[in-house]
Amino acid sequence: MRIDDFLSTVGVIKRRTIAKELGQNGLIVVNGNKVKPAYQIRIDDVVQIKGSKPQAVQIIEIPNSSVPKDKREQFVKFISEVL
């Protein structure tokens, strides 16, 4: 799954277009490397989102379809500190 799609599907970022723009502007970092919106995520990747609301998450599981709000915690683990 593409990183821009994943971030919007699990609710880390509200809209895929925003996630895509962040990736195009170099504001998404996975395991210490800047990535483009088409980056294919893997389980255990650590994703840092830079910008006005920086945050970091670890990918626990990759969904096959849309994710209800109450199930989002099973796909990402929010890391309290931005690395």
C-alpha positions in Angstrom: 0.0 0.0 0.0 1.2 3.5 -0.8 2.2 5.6 2.2 -0.1 8.5 1.2 -3.1 6.0 1.0 -2.1 4.3 4.3 -1.8 7.6 6.3 -5.3 8.7 5.2 -6.9 5.2 5.6 -5.8 4.9 9.2 -6.6 8.5 10.0 -3.1 9.8 10.7 -3.7 12.5 8.0 -7.3 13.5 7.2 -7.1 13.4 3.4 -4.9 11.6 0.9 -4.3 14.7 -1.1 -2.7 16.3 2.0 -0.5 13.2 2.6 0.5 13.3 -1.1 1.5 16.9 -0.8 3.5 16.3 2.3 5.4 13.5 0.5 6.1 15.6 -2.5 7.5 18.3 -0.3 9.8 16.0 1.6 7.9 16.1 4.8 7.4 12.3 5.2 10.3 10.4 6.5 10.4 6.6 6.8 13.1 4.9 8.9 15.2 8.1 8.5 14.8 8.5 4.8 12.6 11.0 2.9 10.1 9.2 0.8 7.7 10.0 -2.1 3.9 9.5 -1.8 4.2 6.2 -3.8 6.5 4.6 -1.2 5.2 1.1 -0.5 5.0 0.7 3.3 6.1 -2.4 5.3 5.2 -3.6 8.8 7.5 -2.1 11.5 8.3 1.0 9.4 8.6 4.1 11.5 7.0 7.1 9.8 7.7 10.7 10.8 5.5 13.5 9.5 7.1 16.9 9.7 5.4 20.2 9.4 3.0 22.3 11.5 1.8 19.2 13.4 4.8 16.8 13.6 4.1 13.2 14.7 5.6 9.8 14.4 3.9 6.4 14.1 5.0 2.8 13.7 3.2 0.6 11.3 1.8 -2.5 13.0 -0.5 -3.9 10.3 -1.5 -3.0 6.8 -5.3 -2.8 6.1 -7.0 -4.3 3.1 -9.8 -1.7 3.0 -11.1 1.3 4.8 -10.7 1.3 8.6 -13.4 2.4 11.1 -12.3 5.0 13.6 -12.5 2.6 16.5 -10.2 0.0 14.8 -7.3 2.4 13.8 -5.1 1.6 16.8 -4.5 -1.9 15.5 -2.8 -0.6 12.4 -0.5 2.2 13.9 1.2 2.9 17.2 1.6 6.5 17.9 5.1 7.4 19.2 5.0 10.2 21.7 8.2 11.8 20.6 9.0 12.9 17.1 12.4 11.3 16.4 
